[in-house]
């Protein structure tokens, strides 16, 4: 006699296997969704940063004699809605666990939305195309992983422009730095160019 269909035991086994597979894949799916959300959040934040610095640049051009370092710091705190300087220790990490002094910050500020901003002057008296300062933003604040390229991204600040860290480098260098063995610093540019999480 020919058997038509599946027995209850066979159905239970198949459904159980499918459920186990879904349970195993769910964390990977959730992790990828969070990564994609972070990329979108960084793109929005970078757009805001560009806007803020264009407003600050316009102010400087309207009243160049009044625009001082002190005024810049005031505008910086106001536009980024900084509530306080962090007094508690805050540690940022690099993907490859190797520290890079250029992108290690001593001063951090907390914003109204809980983001943490690091700011470091490279040259407060910079000229046209010289790097003036570096700024990083931990998009989810104190929540882990506090790692460059995962939730920390940054910009180079020049006299007349702001650029994501990594811009100006060869795309292969940027991609490698954003990979598992890189520091993650250049992810700031890589993701804005349409790169994906490694």
N, CA, C and O of each residue as an XYZ file, in Angstrom:
792
protein
N       0.835     -1.178      0.000
C       0.000      0.000      0.000
C       0.882      1.245      0.000
O       1.880      1.313      0.718
N       0.504      2.215     -0.805
C       1.256      3.459     -0.941
C       0.871      4.430      0.160
O      -0.301      4.572      0.512
N       1.895      5.101      0.699
C       1.675      6.054      1.783
C       1.416      7.441      1.196
O       2.211      7.924      0.389
N       0.325      8.084      1.586
C       0.013      9.441      1.130
C       0.258     10.414      2.276
O      -0.344     10.272      3.341
N       1.146     11.415      2.075
C       1.384     12.434      3.096
C       2.412     12.011      4.132
O       3.104     11.005      3.981
N       2.491     12.802      5.179
C       3.461     12.589      6.262
C       2.743     12.137      7.517
O       1.565     12.432      7.720
N       3.465     11.421      8.350
C       2.906     11.041      9.650
C       3.086     12.219     10.601
O       3.834     13.152     10.313
N       2.409     12.167     11.711
C       2.510     13.221     12.730
C       3.953     13.332     13.217
O       4.459     14.441     13.392
N       4.618     12.207     13.438
C       6.008     12.222     13.918
C       6.917     12.940     12.921
O       7.763     13.744     13.314
N       6.742     12.652     11.644
C       7.572     13.288     10.612
C       7.331     14.801     10.575
O       8.275     15.580     10.446
N       6.080     15.206     10.686
C       5.758     16.633     10.712
C       6.376     17.321     11.926
O       6.925     18.416     11.806
N       6.290     16.691     13.083
C       6.862     17.258     14.310
C       8.372     17.402     14.172
O       8.930     18.423     14.575
N       9.041     16.403     13.610
C      10.496     16.459     13.427
C      10.866     17.603     12.474
O      11.773     18.382     12.767
N      10.176     17.706     11.351
C      10.467     18.762     10.366
C      10.234     20.143     10.977
O      11.067     21.037     10.834
N       9.109     20.314     11.651
C       8.802     21.607     12.278
C       9.822     21.926     13.365
O      10.250     23.073     13.489
N      10.216     20.932     14.151
C      11.220     21.142     15.206
C      12.555     21.581     14.617
O      13.199     22.490     15.141
N      12.969     20.940     13.535
C      14.234     21.305     12.878
C      14.157     22.744     12.358
O      15.107     23.511     12.514
N      13.036     23.106     11.746
C      12.864     24.475     11.246
C      12.911     25.498     12.381
O      13.516     26.560     12.234
N      12.285     25.185     13.496
C      12.291     26.094     14.651
C      13.705     26.257     15.192
O      14.119     27.371     15.512
N      14.451     25.160     15.297
C      15.841     25.234     15.782
C      16.684     26.097     14.840
O      17.482     26.916     15.297
N      16.513     25.919     13.541
C      17.264     26.726     12.563
C      16.914     28.205     12.716
O      17.803     29.056     12.701
N      15.637     28.515     12.862
C      15.217     29.909     13.049
C      15.796     30.496     14.329
O      16.235     31.646     14.343
N      15.799     29.721     15.394
C      16.355     30.191     16.669
C      17.844     30.472     16.527
O      18.346     31.445     17.090
N      18.551     29.637     15.785
C      19.989     29.843     15.588
C      20.280     31.047     14.684
O      21.273     31.746     14.889
N      19.439     31.289     13.708
C      19.667     32.391     12.767
C      19.173     33.740     13.281
O      19.643     34.780     12.820
N      18.239     33.743     14.220
C      17.651     34.987     14.705
C      18.691     35.971     15.258
O      18.642     37.148     14.900
N      19.627     35.542     16.112
C      20.623     36.508     16.610
C      21.454     37.138     15.489
O      21.785     38.322     15.555
N      21.789     36.360     14.474
C      22.543     36.915     13.339
C      21.714     37.955     12.593
O      22.222     39.010     12.213
N      20.453     37.652     12.391
C      19.556     38.586     11.724
C      19.432     39.870     12.535
O      19.519     40.968     11.986
N      19.228     39.729     13.845
C      19.080     40.881     14.732
C      20.352     41.723     14.745
O      20.286     42.952     14.731
N      21.505     41.064     14.770
C      22.791     41.766     14.765
C      22.949     42.583     13.483
O      23.382     43.734     13.530
N      22.601     41.994     12.345
C      22.700     42.706     11.068
C      21.738     43.885     10.998
O      22.076     44.927     10.436
N      20.551     43.732     11.558
C      19.581     44.831     11.577
C      20.134     45.980     12.408
O      20.029     47.138     12.004
N      20.721     45.678     13.561
C      21.311     46.728     14.410
C      22.457     47.437     13.696
O      22.593     48.657     13.790
N      23.275     46.675     12.988
C      24.385     47.275     12.243
C      23.856     48.216     11.167
O      24.363     49.326     11.000
N      22.851     47.775     10.449
C      22.266     48.619      9.399
C      21.654     49.879      9.997
O      21.770     50.962      9.423
N      21.004     49.740     11.145
C      20.427     50.905     11.817
C      21.522     51.894     12.207
O      21.323     53.106     12.120
N      22.674     51.384     12.638
C      23.783     52.247     13.027
C      24.333     53.000     11.815
O      24.687     54.174     11.927
N      24.407     52.339     10.665
C      24.873     53.009      9.444
C      23.920     54.145      9.070
O      24.360     55.243      8.730
N      22.630     53.881      9.134
C      21.633     54.906      8.815
C      21.734     56.060      9.806
O      21.671     57.228      9.422
N      21.888     55.728     11.072
C      22.005     56.760     12.108
C      23.254     57.614     11.874
O      23.210     58.833     12.040
N      24.365     56.981     11.490
C      25.595     57.718     11.203
C      25.394     58.651     10.002
O      25.841     59.798     10.035
N      24.735     58.180      8.957
C      24.499     59.021      7.775
C      23.666     60.252      8.150
O      23.936     61.355      7.676
N      22.665     60.059      8.992
C      21.843     61.185      9.446
C      22.666     62.143     10.304
O      22.574     63.361     10.152
N      23.463     61.588     11.196
C      24.287     62.419     12.076
C      25.305     63.205     11.268
O      25.536     64.383     11.541
N      25.918     62.569     10.276
C      26.904     63.266      9.448
C      26.251     64.435      8.711
O      26.844     65.507      8.592
N      25.046     64.230      8.225
C      24.305     65.302      7.564
C      24.078     66.463      8.534
O      24.214     67.626      8.154
N      23.733     66.148      9.778
C      23.545     67.183     10.804
C      24.850     67.917     11.094
O      24.864     69.137     11.254
N      25.942     67.167     11.159
C      27.256     67.771     11.422
C      27.606     68.751     10.301
O      28.062     69.863     10.566
N      27.395     68.343      9.061
C      27.672     69.235      7.933
C      26.846     70.515      8.036
O      27.350     71.607      7.776
N      25.592     70.376      8.409
C      24.722     71.543      8.543
C      25.229     72.475      9.643
O      25.337     73.685      9.440
N      25.538     71.910     10.799
C      26.015     72.719     11.928
C      27.264     73.495     11.537
O      27.372     74.688     11.821
N      28.202     72.825     10.892
C      29.432     73.518     10.532
C      29.213     74.534      9.416
O      29.945     75.521      9.340
N      28.237     74.323      8.560
C      27.941     75.341      7.543
C      27.350     76.586      8.204
O      27.635     77.706      7.780
N      26.532     76.399      9.235
C      25.980     77.532      9.983
C      27.106     78.270     10.705
O      27.153     79.500     10.690
N      28.006     77.524     11.333
C      29.128     78.155     12.034
C      30.030     78.902     11.051
O      30.533     79.981     11.362
N      30.229     78.333      9.885
C      31.052     78.979      8.854
C      30.388     80.278      8.394
O      31.066     81.288      8.206
N      29.075     80.255      8.214
C      28.348     81.458      7.797
C      28.466     82.554      8.847
O      28.639     83.725      8.509
N      28.374     82.178     10.120
C      28.537     83.154     11.205
C      29.921     83.778     11.154
O      30.088     84.987     11.316
N      30.908     82.923     10.925
C      32.292     83.399     10.870
C      32.482     84.371      9.710
O      33.175     85.379      9.849
N      31.872     84.071      8.573
C      32.012     84.938      7.402
C      31.275     86.259      7.581
O      31.697     87.281      7.040
N      30.166     86.249      8.342
C      29.427     87.485      8.598
C      30.190     88.416      9.531
O      30.226     89.629      9.325
N      30.795     87.835     10.555
C      31.528     88.636     11.539
C      32.893     88.014     11.815
O      33.115     87.487     12.905
N      33.813     88.063     10.848
C      35.103     87.388     11.020
C      35.916     87.901     12.201
O      36.638     87.130     12.832
N      35.811     89.187     12.509
C      36.613     89.743     13.610
C      36.123     89.257     14.971
O      36.895     89.193     15.928
N      34.838     88.914     15.054
C      34.277     88.470     16.334
C      34.401     86.962     16.546
O      34.200     86.470     17.656
N      34.730     86.234     15.488
C      34.771     84.771     15.581
C      36.106     84.325     16.163
O      37.137     84.382     15.492
N      36.078     83.888     17.399
C      37.285     83.459     18.098
C      37.170     81.990     18.468
O      36.138     81.355     18.253
N      38.248     81.465     19.027
C      38.251     80.087     19.503
C      37.192     79.902     20.591
O      36.506     78.881     20.639
N      37.073     80.900     21.458
C      36.078     80.852     22.533
C      34.663     80.797     21.940
O      33.813     80.043     22.412
N      34.426     81.603     20.905
C      33.114     81.614     20.256
C      32.834     80.270     19.581
O      31.706     79.778     19.603
N      33.871     79.684     18.982
C      33.710     78.367     18.355
C      33.270     77.342     19.394
O      32.337     76.573     19.162
N      33.947     77.336     20.542
C      33.606     76.375     21.600
C      32.177     76.584     22.085
O      31.455     75.621     22.344
N      31.772     77.846     22.207
C      30.403     78.152     22.628
C      29.401     77.614     21.607
O      28.432     76.944     21.963
N      29.650     77.916     20.339
C      28.762     77.439     19.270
C      28.736     75.916     19.212
O      27.682     75.309     19.021
N      29.894     75.313     19.378
C      30.013     73.857     19.359
C      29.095     73.247     20.416
O      28.329     72.327     20.129
N      29.180     73.764     21.633
C      28.353     73.228     22.722
C      26.868     73.474     22.471
O      26.032     72.613     22.746
N      26.554     74.639     21.955
C      25.156     74.985     21.706
C      24.558     74.134     20.583
O      23.493     73.543     20.759
N      25.221     74.068     19.453
C      24.670     73.365     18.296
C      24.609     71.854     18.484
O      23.713     71.198     17.954
N      25.546     71.306     19.225
C      25.526     69.860     19.439
C      24.778     69.477     20.713
O      24.763     68.313     21.112
N      24.162     70.468     21.339
C      23.333     70.270     22.540
C      24.076     69.493     23.620
O      23.583     68.505     24.163
N      25.267     69.974     23.905
C      26.091     69.334     24.927
C      25.591     69.763     26.292
O      25.428     70.951     26.567
N      25.353     68.785     27.133
C      24.853     69.077     28.475
C      25.980     69.140     29.491
O      25.925     69.926     30.437
N      27.011     68.308     29.296
C      28.096     68.304     30.281
C      29.344     67.640     29.723
O      29.299     66.864     28.768
N      30.459     67.978     30.357
C      31.701     67.278     30.048
C      31.705     66.015     30.895
O      31.344     66.049     32.071
N      32.113     64.904     30.301
C      32.128     63.645     31.057
C      33.231     63.687     32.098
O      34.390     63.957     31.782
N      32.871     63.425     33.305
C      33.861     63.350     34.387
C      34.235     61.895     34.659
O      35.341     61.592     35.105
N      33.283     61.002     34.378
C      33.539     59.573     34.588
C      34.368     59.030     33.436
O      34.302     59.559     32.327
N      35.140     57.992     33.680
C      35.954     57.421     32.595
C      35.080     56.874     31.461
O      34.031     56.273     31.693
N      35.532     57.094     30.268
C      34.861     56.575     29.081
C      35.950     56.022     28.180
O      36.878     56.742     27.811
N      35.846     54.760     27.826
C      36.885     54.123     27.016
C      36.320     53.781     25.649
O      35.290     53.118     25.522
N      37.026     54.254     24.629
C      36.668     53.885     23.259
C      37.611     52.789     22.794
O      38.776     52.754     23.191
N      37.113     51.905     21.962
C      37.911     50.779     21.473
C      38.081     50.863     19.962
O      37.323     51.538     19.264
N      39.085     50.167     19.486
C      39.315     50.043     18.054
C      39.036     48.593     17.679
O      39.262     47.693     18.488
N      38.548     48.355     16.463
C      38.191     47.000     16.037
C      39.338     46.014     16.227
O      39.127     44.890     16.681
N      40.551     46.436     15.879
C      41.695     45.529     15.960
C      42.404     45.579     17.314
O      43.464     44.976     17.484
N      41.827     46.289     18.265
C      42.336     46.391     19.646
C      43.674     47.132     19.747
O      44.287     47.149     20.814
N      44.132     47.743     18.649
C      45.381     48.510     18.672
C      45.013     49.980     18.799
O      44.207     50.486     18.019
N      45.591     50.665     19.767
C      45.275     52.063     20.018
C      45.994     52.967     19.023
O      47.167     52.759     18.716
N      45.287     53.959     18.530
C      45.854     54.955     17.624
C      45.746     56.307     18.321
O      44.644     56.822     18.509
N      46.888     56.885     18.706
C      46.890     58.132     19.471
C      46.172     59.277     18.763
O      45.554     60.119     19.415
N      46.251     59.312     17.435
C      45.593     60.386     16.698
C      44.086     60.374     16.938
O      43.454     61.430     16.983
N      43.517     59.195     17.089
C      42.069     59.081     17.253
C      41.660     58.667     18.668
O      40.557     58.164     18.883
N      42.549     58.882     19.614
C      42.234     58.660     21.023
C      41.990     60.026     21.650
O      42.811     60.932     21.506
N      40.892     60.176     22.328
C      40.481     61.468     22.869
C      40.559     61.467     24.390
O      40.349     60.440     25.035
N      40.866     62.638     24.955
C      40.912     62.786     26.408
C      39.644     63.435     26.944
O      39.216     63.139     28.060
N      39.046     64.314     26.158
C      37.848     65.029     26.601
C      36.632     64.518     25.848
O      36.631     64.392     24.624
N      35.601     64.229     26.622
C      34.343     63.769     26.042
C      33.197     64.579     26.622
O      33.250     65.029     27.766
N      32.165     64.755     25.815
C      30.991     65.516     26.216
C      29.754     64.666     25.971
O      29.710     63.849     25.051
N      28.751     64.879     26.815
C      27.493     64.152     26.649
C      26.444     65.112     26.105
O      26.381     66.272     26.512
N      25.621     64.619     25.182
C      24.581     65.453     24.587
C      23.239     65.168     25.250
O      23.099     64.232     26.038
N      22.263     65.994     24.912
C      20.910     65.802     25.443
C      20.349     64.432     25.086
O      19.570     63.861     25.849
N      20.737     63.909     23.949
C      20.198     62.627     23.483
C      21.018     61.429     23.959
O      20.719     60.292     23.597
N      22.051     61.676     24.768
C      22.849     60.582     25.317
C      24.052     60.191     24.484
O      24.798     59.287     24.862
N      24.255     60.853     23.356
C      25.449     60.572     22.554
C      26.676     61.115     23.280
O      26.583     62.039     24.088
N      27.814     60.526     22.979
C      29.068     61.001     23.565
C      29.941     61.517     22.433
O      30.187     60.823     21.446
N      30.404     62.753     22.598
C      31.228     63.397     21.578
C      32.624     63.618     22.129
O      32.796     64.170     23.216
N      33.614     63.183     21.372
C      35.010     63.471     21.692
C      35.492     64.562     20.760
O      35.163     64.558     19.574
N      36.262     65.489     21.282
C      36.744     66.599     20.466
C      38.197     66.849     20.810
O      38.572     66.922     21.981
N      39.015     66.979     19.767
C      40.445     67.194     20.002
C      40.976     68.175     18.962
O      40.811     67.978     17.759
N      41.620     69.238     19.453
C      42.251     70.199     18.552
C      43.552     69.619     18.042
O      44.368     69.130     18.823
N      43.746     69.672     16.745
C      45.034     69.316     16.153
C      45.861     70.580     15.997
O      47.064     70.597     16.258
N      45.179     71.651     15.559
C      45.838     72.924     15.331
C      44.787     74.031     15.382
O      44.138     74.298     14.371
N      44.603     74.682     16.536
C      43.586     75.728     16.649
C      43.859     76.943     15.753
O      42.952     77.732     15.488
N      45.094     77.095     15.290
C      45.446     78.224     14.422
C      45.606     77.772     12.970
O      46.406     78.335     12.223
N      44.860     76.776     12.586
C      45.005     76.170     11.262
C      44.680     77.154     10.143
O      43.958     78.135     10.323
N      45.237     76.849      9.003
C      44.985     77.643      7.796
C      44.076     76.847      6.863
O      43.613     75.761      7.212
N      43.827     77.394      5.682
C      42.838     76.897      4.717
C      42.657     75.376      4.640
O      41.569     74.892      4.951
N      43.666     74.609      4.243
C      43.492     73.167      4.044
C      44.177     72.319      5.105
O      44.422     71.133      4.883
N      44.486     72.901      6.238
C      45.119     72.158      7.330
C      44.042     71.607      8.258
O      42.986     72.212      8.442
N      44.330     70.462      8.831
C      43.411     69.861      9.799
C      43.388     70.718     11.060
O      44.433     70.986     11.654
N      42.204     71.143     11.463
C      42.052     71.970     12.665
C      41.747     71.110     13.891
O      42.352     71.272     14.950
N      40.799     70.198     13.722
C      40.354     69.397     14.860
C      39.768     68.077     14.371
O      39.475     67.896     13.189
N      39.609     67.171     15.315
C      38.993     65.871     15.039
C      37.860     65.695     16.041
O      38.002     66.013     17.222
N      36.745     65.187     15.558
C      35.600     64.965     16.435
C      35.085     63.553     16.203
O      34.981     63.098     15.064
N      34.764     62.864     17.299
C      34.117     61.563     17.147
C      32.804     61.557     17.898
O      32.606     62.331     18.835
N      31.913     60.682     17.483
C      30.597     60.588     18.101
C      30.271     59.125     18.340
O      30.281     58.308     17.420
N      29.981     58.813     19.602
C      29.468     57.486     19.942
C      27.955     57.607     19.867
O      27.329     58.203     20.744
N      27.377     57.049     18.834
C      25.963     57.251     18.540
C      25.018     56.686     19.591
O      23.906     57.187     19.750
N      25.440     55.655     20.308
C      24.553     55.104     21.338
C      25.100     55.334     22.747
O      24.743     54.620     23.684
N      25.963     56.333     22.886
C      26.446     56.729     24.208
C      27.232     55.650     24.916
O      28.127     55.034     24.337
N      26.896     55.428     26.162
C      27.654     54.479     26.982
C      27.340     53.015     26.669
O      28.037     52.114     27.136
N      26.295     52.781     25.882
C      25.973     51.398     25.497
C      27.142     50.800     24.734
O      27.779     51.477     23.928
N      27.417     49.539     24.990
C      28.505     48.860     24.293
C      28.161     48.687     22.822
O      26.977     48.659     22.485
N      29.113     48.573     21.954
C      30.496     48.178     22.163
C      31.480     49.342     22.329
O      32.638     49.105     22.670
N      31.049     50.609     22.094
C      31.956     51.764     22.173
C      33.203     51.523     21.329
O      34.330     51.656     21.805
N      32.980     51.172     20.093
C      34.064     50.771     19.191
C      33.971     51.539     17.869
O      32.898     51.681     17.284
N      35.130     52.027     17.419
C      35.196     52.697     16.121
C      34.670     51.757     15.034
O      35.030     50.580     14.985
N      33.822     52.290     14.174
C      33.293     51.518     13.059
C      32.065     50.708     13.408
O      31.423     50.147     12.520
N      31.731     50.636     14.674
C      30.517     49.923     15.086
C      29.490     50.921     15.601
O      28.373     50.980     15.088
N      29.858     51.706     16.612
C      28.965     52.764     17.076
C      29.687     54.102     17.239
O      29.065     55.101     17.602
N      30.992     54.128     16.974
C      31.762     55.377     17.010
C      32.218     55.716     15.594
O      32.788     54.888     14.884
N      31.946     56.958     15.212
C      32.347     57.463     13.900
C      32.911     58.860     14.098
O      32.698     59.475     15.144
N      33.633     59.369     13.096
C      34.247     60.667     13.305
C      34.423     61.496     12.058
O      34.252     61.028     10.932
N      34.776     62.763     12.302
C      35.011     63.713     11.216
C      36.302     64.481     11.459
O      36.715     64.707     12.597
N      36.923     64.874     10.353
C      38.042     65.805     10.381
C      37.462     67.187     10.125
O      36.651     67.372      9.217
N      37.883     68.150     10.929
C      37.367     69.509     10.806
C      38.472     70.403     10.253
O      39.557     70.508     10.825
N      38.170     71.038      9.133
C      39.083     71.985      8.506
C      38.493     73.378      8.666
O      37.382     73.533      9.173
N      39.228     74.376      8.240
C      38.770     75.751      8.374
C      37.445     75.978      7.648
O      36.565     76.661      8.171
N      37.297     75.419      6.460
C      36.100     75.682      5.660
C      35.277     74.450      5.312
O      34.362     74.530      4.493
N      35.589     73.318      5.920
C      34.827     72.108      5.587
C      34.960     71.056      6.684
O      35.823     71.132      7.559
N      34.085     70.091      6.600
C      34.097     68.938      7.498
C      34.055     67.702      6.610
O      33.265     67.636      5.668
N      34.910     66.719      6.910
C      34.935     65.492      6.112
C      34.939     64.278      7.023
O      35.525     64.323      8.105
N      34.293     63.187      6.607
C      34.360     61.968      7.411
C      35.798     61.451      7.431
O      36.516     61.556      6.437
N      36.204     60.906      8.546
C      37.559     60.361      8.651
C      37.694     59.219      7.647
O      36.850     58.325      7.583
N      38.760     59.267      6.872
C      39.000     58.263      5.840
C      38.867     58.820      4.441
O      39.365     58.225      3.486
N      38.197     59.963      4.305
C      38.051     60.560      2.975
C      39.427     60.997      2.484
O      40.226     61.544      3.244
N      39.685     60.752      1.228
C      40.976     61.121      0.657
C      41.932     59.945      0.558
O      42.983     60.046     -0.075
N      41.570     58.831      1.180
C      42.392     57.625      1.091
C      41.847     56.717     -0.004
O      40.674     56.802     -0.369
N      42.691     55.864     -0.515
C      42.324     54.863     -1.504
C      41.202     53.994     -0.931
O      41.233     53.636      0.246
N      40.218     53.656     -1.758
C      39.065     52.875     -1.293
C      39.467     51.523     -0.714
O      38.823     51.050      0.223
N      40.513     50.885     -1.245
C      40.977     49.606     -0.686
C      41.517     49.782      0.724
O      41.287     48.937      1.588
N      42.234     50.878      0.962
C      42.753     51.162      2.308
C      41.590     51.377      3.261
O      41.584     50.854      4.375
N      40.610     52.146      2.819
C      39.434     52.429      3.649
C      38.679     51.139      3.950
O      38.291     50.904      5.095
N      38.468     50.305      2.942
C      37.745     49.037      3.120
C      38.493     48.121      4.092
O      37.883     47.513      4.972
N      39.817     48.024      3.929
C      40.615     47.167      4.819
C      40.583     47.665      6.254
O      40.501     46.866      7.187
N      40.647     48.984      6.440
C      40.593     49.521      7.796
C      39.230     49.260      8.433
O      39.119     49.130      9.652
N      38.214     49.186      7.614
C      36.869     48.949      8.123
C      36.588     47.456      8.307
O      35.545     47.085      8.846
N      37.508     46.600      7.865
C      37.346     45.156      8.015
C      37.683     44.684      9.419
O      37.960     45.489     10.309
N      37.658     43.379      9.607
C      37.876     42.781     10.932
C      39.254     43.075     11.502
O      39.408     43.187     12.718
N      40.269     43.203     10.632
C      41.634     43.417     11.110
C      42.041     44.880     11.138
O      43.173     45.196     11.506
N      41.144     45.777     10.760
C      41.447     47.206     10.761
C      41.021     47.863     12.059
O      40.445     47.217     12.935
N      41.307     49.147     12.177
C      40.962     49.885     13.397
C      39.488     50.270     13.435
O      38.919     50.430     14.515
N      38.866     50.418     12.275
C      37.464     50.829     12.216
C      37.285     52.329     12.068
O      36.161     52.804     11.900
N      38.378     53.084     12.129
C      38.300     54.540     12.072
C      37.773     55.014     10.714
O      36.954     55.932     10.654
N      38.234     54.397      9.637
C      37.835     54.838      8.300
C      36.429     54.386      7.917
O      35.940     54.743      6.845
N      35.776     53.612      8.769
C      34.383     53.235      8.513
C      33.510     54.486      8.416
O      32.459     54.476      7.775
N      33.959     55.559      9.060
C      33.215     56.819      9.017
C      32.971     57.245      7.578
O      31.896     57.750      7.254
N      33.943     57.047      6.728
C      33.813     57.389      5.307
C      33.238     56.217      4.508
O      32.392     56.404      3.634
N      33.703     55.023      4.819
C      33.332     53.823      4.067
C      31.820     53.616      4.026
O      31.267     53.331      2.963
N      31.148     53.754      5.161
C      29.705     53.525      5.198
C      28.939     54.622      4.465
O      27.887     54.361      3.881
N      29.460     55.846      4.494
C      28.806     56.927      3.761
C      28.922     56.723      2.248
O      28.094     57.215      1.482
N      29.954     55.995      1.832
C      30.157     55.706      0.410
C      29.368     54.469     -0.040
O      29.456     54.069     -1.201
N      28.612     53.873      0.859
C      27.809     52.703      0.503
C      28.443     51.389      0.892
O      27.957     50.327      0.501
N      29.532     51.442      1.664
C      30.169     50.218      2.138
C      29.261     49.478      3.101
O      28.268     50.030      3.574
N      29.596     48.237      3.390
C      28.753     47.414      4.247
C      29.563     46.869      5.415
O      30.794     46.858      5.382
N      28.852     46.417      6.450
C      29.506     45.855      7.631
C      30.233     44.585      7.270
O      29.744     43.780      6.477
N      31.411     44.405      7.857
C      32.211     43.203      7.636
C      31.885     42.188      8.710
O      32.448     41.094      8.716
